[in-house]
Amino acid sequence: MGLYLNYNVKGKSVSGGTSNTTELVTPNATVSLSSLTITNVHASNDATVTLFIQDDPTSGSTSTYNILKTVTVPAKTTLLLDNANMLRIPIKYGLYMTVGASDTVDVLIVKTR
């Protein structure tokens, strides 16, 4: 049975924060993901989502690779990513999500280890 990670990802105008990006998996974590769902919880507005991996080198010069880039998730719908090969994160990378400033999405990650 998989282990679950749950996140409520909010844009900065919703959360009152300074960034639209949330770290889902830290760099250098040893995890194997089997699926990820992104649910737009807003009743009428679409959400814009970017899902990417990024390293955190001591040099300060990061490498970023997009899994999803500015994908629109319609209101009250869920996007399922269930290809484990697509969700394979190299050890030195973390998994991050950026949403639009006024967007709120729920994220459920199923990891196998």
KALINCOR-V603650 format. One record per run of one state. SS is the DSSP state (H for helix, E for strand, - for the rest). FROM is the first residue (numbers start at 0). TO is the last residue. Records with the same first field share a line. If there is no record, write none. Layout:
BEGIN
SS: FROM-TO ; FROM-TO
END
This chain:
BEGIN
-: 0-1 ; 10-10 ; 15-19 ; 25-31 ; 40-45 ; 55-62 ; 73-76 ; 81-91 ; 99-102 ; 111-112
E: 2-9 ; 20-24 ; 32-39 ; 46-54 ; 63-72 ; 77-80 ; 92-98 ; 103-110
H: 11-14
END
